[in-house]
Amino acid sequence: MARTAFYFHPEYLEHQVGANHPECPERLVAIMDTLDREGLLDQLGVRQPGPAPVESLTRIHSPAHIEHLARLSGLGRLVAIGPDTGLSPSTFGAACLAAGAGAEAIDAVMAGEVDNAFCAVRPPGHHAERDQAMGFCYLNNAAIGARHAQERHGLSRVAILDWDVHHGNGTQHSFEEDPSVFFFSIHQFSPFFYPGTGAAHEQGRGPGLGYTLNAPVPPGATDADFLRVFRQVLRPAIDRFRPEFILLSAGFDAHRDDPLGELELSAEGFAELTAEVRHMAEDHCQGRLVSLLEGGYDFAATAAAVAAHLRVLMY
């Protein structure tokens, strides 16, 4: 059995963004209840992370952005900062703990304490840009983790893979001129589907040209379609890049039951994708793999997909 760490903090449930918002605490409650009922939590052991320090956050975000989030959270009420994104008094603390989970998971893997890790965090992160919270995201957990792996552990090449139904625009923008971080995203795409980025021609800029790989798919894409891209497009790119660590932005809103997407993946499909990613990590970076929760808004579907994902990481 692989040693898999599981990161969760109860303060993630305190982050509130308004009634009937899809990014709600019940997402994590459903995941935890399902993992408990299926006996997976007892096998994993839950680790509570601390908050990421400011110096980790400002490797990706501007100090002004961090100060802005902290100030708005300190107002003591819900504040709308965009059409789909708001801050409550607990938002900034939860976001710092979400970023902290990724960093601590990386540390545990690098120390050899565990083989891999899953971070059941909220708020998600992959839409957050240097100076902008958007798309339910405030701090970019995967991007912060990648820089942490490089700065703390001296790694030269980190790969971030993103299978959320929405393009990880914030992660792409963080590294589009940086050849030391390879970013791959497979996502539903049209000019009218949020966030409107992630076309195939977006491949990075300057010294980072060729280190961004977008695989947009149309509505109705299936498990087989995703597996084909992973095996025929992503795998050769990973073989060329030879990452020393893989981070996975694991959104489960490409599931066929999710209300925010129009793709047709199943829990079994996510398990197969997980196996592909795990094989990449085993072949190139001693199995070093940390997965961070992004989207997933049908409670039962997301929980089932997370359980399937974890079973592949664990065994």
Secondary structure, DSSP 8 states (H G I E B T S, - for coil): ---EEEE--GGGGG----TT-SS-THHHHHHHHHHHHTTHHHHH-EE------HHHHTTTS-HHHHHHHHHHHTTSS-EE-SSS-EE-TTHHHHHHHHHHHHHHHHHHHHTTS-SEEEE--SS--TT-BTTB-BTTBSS-HHHHHHHHHHHHH--S-EEEEE-SSS--HHHHHHHTT-TTEEEEEEEE--TTSTT----TT----GGGTTSEEEEEE-TT-BHHHHHHHIIIIIHHHHHHH--SEEEEEE--TTBTT-TT---BB-HHHHHHHHHHHHHHHHHHSTT-EEEEE----SHHHHHHHHHHHHHHHH-
